[in-house]
Amino acid sequence: MGTAGATNEVDTLREVVAVAENKAATERTEREKGEAPLAEVRQELQILVEKHEGLEHDSKTRESELASALESAKAAKAEAQKALQEIEALKKIAAGKAFFMQSKNVKVNYVLLTRIRSSPGAFADLPRSVSDAAAFYRAQEGSSTEKVFWSQYAEAGHPVPLSDQLKQLVELHKVAEQAMRGLIERLWPLKAMPGSYFGLVQRLVDAYPRLEVIKCSVCIEGIRRALACAKVHWGKLDAEKLVTDGPPKSKEHRTPEMYYEGLLKGARRIADECSKDVIFE
């Protein structure tokens, strides 16, 4: 009986274990069946999230591109308006009317300081300058670019377009620039040439004082040469004393002006011998 009872208990335990295993297997199967749809849902949600993020990124990119396009459009509009204003100003200048001149770097606070200027002079004189230029180059021998350019406006029987008037002004400015450079080179031989048209004009503002310096320098150079020639014959001649002291006794009636006419030929010879390229300041 003891052995039989133990056997029965073992069988009972085996049945209990088998039932438990079957139940666990059933639950596991049911759980796996439930997890499969859940995984699918998770995957679909992930796909939707990625699509949403992509759409959001595309939206931001398009907004940035749209903002950039709007800024470009505003800049283009401003440039177009500026060009139109400049064209209108040029038309007014050509007609001799007043026009607005405003600095590009002016601050908003100083806009009211913009002055109205009238510049009819350049365009009013333009026909006369064109006629003079055409006549000048027509008298020149041979052919040149300048001669061809001005000849086309020599006998214009119709109003000259604004674009051609601007070309004429540019050519006149070129001639003026060459003349200024030549003069500046002679007046300031050792000084660097200005690098801009405005610089040339500013340099010429000091032309009158410079001419006074050159006149004085030429006088000094001529006198130095003349006194040097005198010392060749009279080595003990004191040039400074000769100038500062008066005439000898009993000859007080003599003055330098009395000998100007007789010394003019010699003075011209002295002038020819002077280099005139030394400035005594």
LUMVEXSE-169816 format. One line per field, with one value per residue (C-alpha): residue in three letters; residue number from 0; x, y, z. Coordinates in Angstrom, 2 decimals, always signed. Example, Ala and Ser with C-alpha at 12.3 -4.5 7.8 and 13.67 -1.06 7.14 Angstrom:
BEGIN
rest = (ALA SER)
nr = (0 1)
X = (+12.30 +13.67)
Y = (-4.50 -1.06)
Z = (+7.80 +7.14)
//
This chain:
BEGIN
rest = (MET GLY THR ALA GLY ALA THR ASN GLU VAL ASP THR LEU ARG GLU VAL VAL ALA VAL ALA GLU ASN LYS ALA ALA THR GLU ARG THR GLU ARG GLU LYS GLY GLU ALA PRO LEU ALA GLU VAL ARG GLN GLU LEU GLN ILE LEU VAL GLU LYS HIS GLU GLY LEU GLU HIS ASP SER LYS THR ARG GLU SER GLU LEU ALA SER ALA LEU GLU SER ALA LYS ALA ALA LYS ALA GLU ALA GLN LYS ALA LEU GLN GLU ILE GLU ALA LEU LYS LYS ILE ALA ALA GLY LYS ALA PHE PHE MET GLN SER LYS ASN VAL LYS VAL ASN TYR VAL LEU LEU THR ARG ILE ARG SER SER PRO GLY ALA PHE ALA ASP LEU PRO ARG SER VAL SER ASP ALA ALA ALA PHE TYR ARG ALA GLN GLU GLY SER SER THR GLU LYS VAL PHE TRP SER GLN TYR ALA GLU ALA GLY HIS PRO VAL PRO LEU SER ASP GLN LEU LYS GLN LEU VAL GLU LEU HIS LYS VAL ALA GLU GLN ALA MET ARG GLY LEU ILE GLU ARG LEU TRP PRO LEU LYS ALA MET PRO GLY SER TYR PHE GLY LEU VAL GLN ARG LEU VAL ASP ALA TYR PRO ARG LEU GLU VAL ILE LYS CYS SER VAL CYS ILE GLU GLY ILE ARG ARG ALA LEU ALA CYS ALA LYS VAL HIS TRP GLY LYS LEU ASP ALA GLU LYS LEU VAL THR ASP GLY PRO PRO LYS SER LYS GLU HIS ARG THR PRO GLU MET TYR TYR GLU GLY LEU LEU LYS GLY ALA ARG ARG ILE ALA ASP GLU CYS SER LYS ASP VAL ILE PHE GLU)
nr = (0 1 2 3 4 5 6 7 8 9 10 11 12 13 14 15 16 17 18 19 20 21 22 23 24 25 26 27 28 29 30 31 32 33 34 35 36 37 38 39 40 41 42 43 44 45 46 47 48 49 50 51 52 53 54 55 56 57 58 59 60 61 62 63 64 65 66 67 68 69 70 71 72 73 74 75 76 77 78 79 80 81 82 83 84 85 86 87 88 89 90 91 92 93 94 95 96 97 98 99 100 101 102 103 104 105 106 107 108 109 110 111 112 113 114 115 116 117 118 119 120 121 122 123 124 125 126 127 128 129 130 131 132 133 134 135 136 137 138 139 140 141 142 143 144 145 146 147 148 149 150 151 152 153 154 155 156 157 158 159 160 161 162 163 164 165 166 167 168 169 170 171 172 173 174 175 176 177 178 179 180 181 182 183 184 185 186 187 188 189 190 191 192 193 194 195 196 197 198 199 200 201 202 203 204 205 206 207 208 209 210 211 212 213 214 215 216 217 218 219 220 221 222 223 224 225 226 227 228 229 230 231 232 233 234 235 236 237 238 239 240 241 242 243 244 245 246 247 248 249 250 251 252 253 254 255 256 257 258 259 260 261 262 263 264 265 266 267 268 269 270 271 272 273 274 275 276 277 278 279 280)
X = (+0.00 +2.84 +4.40 +1.06 +0.21 +3.50 +2.99 -0.43 +0.93 +3.62 +1.06 -1.09 +1.84 +2.65 -0.92 -0.81 +2.50 +1.17 -1.96 +0.16 +2.45 -0.51 -2.05 +1.23 +1.64 -1.90 -1.34 +1.97 +0.28 -2.50 +0.03 +2.07 -1.10 -1.85 +1.70 +1.76 -0.94 +0.70 +4.03 +2.24 +0.59 +3.94 +5.51 +2.68 +2.97 +6.72 +6.10 +3.53 +5.94 +8.71 +6.31 +5.23 +8.82 +9.63 +6.64 +7.59 +11.17 +9.90 +7.56 +10.39 +12.60 +9.86 +9.23 +12.94 +13.04 +9.90 +11.37 +14.59 +12.60 +10.61 +13.81 +15.26 +12.08 +12.18 +15.83 +15.11 +12.17 +14.32 +17.03 +14.43 +12.96 +16.44 +17.23 +13.98 +14.78 +18.24 +16.76 +14.25 +17.06 +19.12 +16.15 +15.77 +19.48 +19.33 +16.35 +18.14 +15.71 +16.41 +17.05 +17.54 +21.04 +21.22 +24.13 +23.86 +25.13 +22.88 +21.12 +17.36 +17.79 +19.55 +17.29 +15.92 +19.42 +19.20 +19.75 +18.16 +20.77 +20.44 +23.08 +22.03 +25.54 +27.11 +24.24 +23.63 +27.24 +27.32 +26.24 +28.93 +31.58 +30.55 +30.77 +34.21 +35.49 +34.23 +35.87 +39.14 +39.48 +38.26 +41.22 +43.62 +45.39 +44.82 +42.16 +41.62 +39.00 +38.25 +37.80 +35.31 +33.44 +32.91 +32.22 +28.94 +27.61 +29.04 +25.80 +23.08 +19.78 +17.72 +17.75 +20.56 +19.33 +20.23 +22.43 +24.51 +24.75 +26.18 +28.73 +29.71 +30.19 +32.34 +34.58 +34.86 +35.83 +38.55 +39.99 +39.77 +41.47 +44.37 +44.79 +44.74 +47.26 +49.62 +49.40 +49.79 +52.83 +54.50 +53.52 +54.36 +57.03 +58.17 +54.76 +52.65 +49.77 +46.29 +44.49 +41.01 +39.30 +38.24 +41.83 +42.98 +40.45 +41.52 +45.18 +44.37 +42.74 +46.30 +47.52 +47.59 +49.83 +51.98 +52.36 +53.61 +56.22 +57.32 +57.54 +59.72 +61.81 +62.43 +63.49 +65.90 +67.39 +67.96 +69.54 +71.75 +72.99 +73.63 +75.52 +77.54 +78.57 +79.56 +81.74 +83.55 +84.94 +84.99 +85.73 +85.58 +82.10 +79.78 +76.38 +74.39 +76.27 +75.80 +72.04 +71.71 +74.24 +73.42 +75.40 +78.94 +79.48 +78.85 +76.84 +73.67 +71.67 +72.18 +69.30 +68.92 +66.00 +68.32 +70.08 +67.12 +67.00 +70.69 +70.69 +67.65 +69.61 +71.95 +68.97 +67.45 +70.71 +70.71 +67.11 +68.09 +70.86 +68.57 +67.17 +63.85 +63.33 +64.54 +62.03 +63.42 +60.81)
Y = (+0.00 +2.32 +1.89 +2.15 +5.37 +6.96 +6.00 +7.58 +10.81 +10.91 +10.39 +13.08 +15.51 +14.66 +15.40 +18.70 +19.63 +18.63 +20.71 +23.67 +23.33 +23.12 +26.16 +28.07 +27.07 +28.19 +31.52 +32.00 +31.29 +33.73 +36.35 +35.93 +36.26 +39.53 +40.87 +40.49 +43.14 +45.37 +45.21 +46.06 +49.04 +50.20 +49.94 +51.90 +54.56 +54.82 +55.25 +57.98 +59.77 +59.70 +61.00 +63.82 +64.79 +64.78 +66.99 +69.35 +69.62 +70.23 +72.90 +74.72 +74.50 +75.94 +78.72 +79.61 +79.55 +81.67 +84.22 +84.35 +84.81 +87.64 +89.39 +89.03 +90.43 +93.40 +94.08 +93.86 +96.22 +98.71 +98.56 +99.07 +102.08 +103.51 +103.08 +104.81 +107.69 +108.06 +108.07 +110.75 +112.76 +112.52 +113.72 +116.70 +117.48 +117.37 +119.72 +122.10 +121.46 +120.98 +117.46 +115.73 +114.75 +112.51 +110.59 +106.80 +106.42 +109.07 +108.03 +108.25 +111.03 +113.19 +112.67 +116.19 +117.54 +116.43 +119.48 +120.34 +121.27 +122.46 +121.57 +123.09 +124.37 +121.19 +120.33 +123.95 +124.27 +120.81 +121.79 +124.50 +122.14 +119.47 +121.98 +123.19 +119.62 +118.61 +121.67 +121.05 +117.40 +118.11 +120.45 +117.72 +115.78 +112.07 +109.96 +109.27 +107.80 +111.25 +112.70 +109.98 +110.29 +114.05 +114.20 +112.30 +115.17 +118.03 +118.92 +117.18 +118.50 +116.76 +116.60 +114.38 +111.49 +111.60 +108.51 +110.28 +113.42 +111.33 +109.84 +113.35 +114.39 +111.33 +112.19 +115.80 +114.60 +112.44 +115.48 +117.53 +114.76 +114.60 +118.37 +118.34 +115.51 +117.35 +120.55 +118.76 +116.88 +120.20 +121.93 +119.01 +116.96 +115.09 +114.46 +111.36 +111.82 +111.65 +108.39 +109.79 +112.54 +114.24 +114.04 +115.86 +118.62 +118.92 +119.17 +121.97 +123.94 +124.58 +125.50 +129.26 +129.13 +126.60 +128.95 +131.64 +129.20 +128.30 +131.94 +132.71 +129.60 +130.52 +133.99 +132.57 +130.15 +132.89 +135.25 +132.48 +131.76 +135.45 +136.00 +132.85 +134.20 +137.49 +135.68 +133.97 +137.43 +138.90 +136.06 +138.23 +139.47 +139.30 +138.61 +139.40 +142.66 +143.56 +143.37 +144.94 +147.77 +150.95 +152.41 +153.77 +157.30 +160.05 +157.53 +157.50 +158.43 +154.98 +152.48 +148.90 +149.91 +152.08 +148.98 +146.72 +147.32 +146.76 +143.58 +141.97 +140.03 +138.67 +137.80 +135.80 +133.92 +133.17 +131.93 +129.54 +128.11 +127.49 +123.97 +125.16 +121.73 +122.68 +124.16 +126.47 +126.64)
Z = (+0.00 +0.76 -2.66 -4.44 -2.59 -3.54 -7.15 -7.17 -5.74 -8.41 -11.13 -9.63 -9.58 -13.18 -14.17 -12.29 -13.97 -17.38 -16.85 -15.72 -18.73 -21.09 -19.46 -19.70 -23.34 -24.06 -22.33 -24.17 -27.48 -26.69 -25.59 -28.78 -30.81 -28.97 -29.33 -33.13 -33.79 -31.19 -33.05 -36.27 -34.60 -33.24 -36.70 -38.28 -35.59 -36.22 -39.94 -39.25 -36.90 -39.51 -42.18 -39.86 -39.11 -42.84 -43.61 -40.79 -42.13 -45.67 -44.34 -42.55 -45.64 -47.81 -45.31 -45.35 -49.15 -49.31 -46.87 -48.91 -52.11 -50.53 -49.42 -52.92 -54.41 -52.02 -52.89 -56.62 -56.22 -54.31 -56.99 -59.70 -57.89 -57.40 -61.09 -62.03 -59.68 -61.21 -64.71 -63.69 -62.10 -65.29 -67.32 -65.00 -65.23 -69.01 -68.93 -66.56 -63.71 -60.03 -58.82 -55.48 -54.43 -51.39 -49.94 -50.23 -46.66 -45.14 -41.93 -41.55 -38.99 -41.56 -44.55 -44.06 -44.67 -48.31 -50.49 -53.82 -56.38 -59.93 -62.49 -65.81 -66.57 -67.92 -70.25 -71.26 -72.41 -73.96 -77.52 -77.66 -76.32 -78.81 -81.65 -80.49 -80.09 -83.53 -85.11 -83.26 -84.27 -87.79 -88.23 -87.10 -89.82 -90.20 -88.54 -84.87 -82.58 -81.16 -84.65 -85.59 -82.29 -82.38 -86.11 -85.67 -83.55 -85.61 -87.36 -85.40 -86.74 -84.08 -80.27 -79.01 -76.81 -73.14 -73.50 -76.18 -74.05 -71.23 -73.67 -74.73 -71.11 -70.45 -73.42 -72.29 -68.82 -70.36 -72.15 -68.96 -66.99 -69.46 -69.29 -65.49 -65.33 -67.67 -65.63 -62.30 -63.60 -64.46 -61.23 -58.92 -60.78 -57.66 -56.12 -56.78 -59.20 -57.57 -58.25 -58.87 -60.84 -57.61 -56.39 -59.54 -58.90 -55.27 -56.30 -58.75 -55.95 -54.75 -58.24 -57.68 -54.56 -56.39 -59.35 -56.99 -55.66 -59.19 -60.28 -57.28 -57.92 -61.56 -60.48 -57.90 -60.41 -62.99 -60.49 -59.14 -62.65 -63.38 -60.12 -60.75 -64.16 -62.49 -59.96 -62.82 -63.66 -60.17 -57.79 -54.67 -55.49 -52.46 -53.98 -50.85 -50.28 -53.91 -53.45 -50.01 -50.28 -52.11 -55.03 -54.48 -53.28 -55.79 -57.85 -55.78 -58.87 -60.31 -59.92 -61.17 -63.35 -65.46 -66.82 -67.53 -71.26 -71.81 -69.75 -71.37 -73.99 -71.35 -69.14 -71.97 -72.42 -68.70 -68.94 -71.74 -69.57 -66.58 -66.28 -64.77 -63.24 -59.76 -57.34 -54.66 -51.90)
//
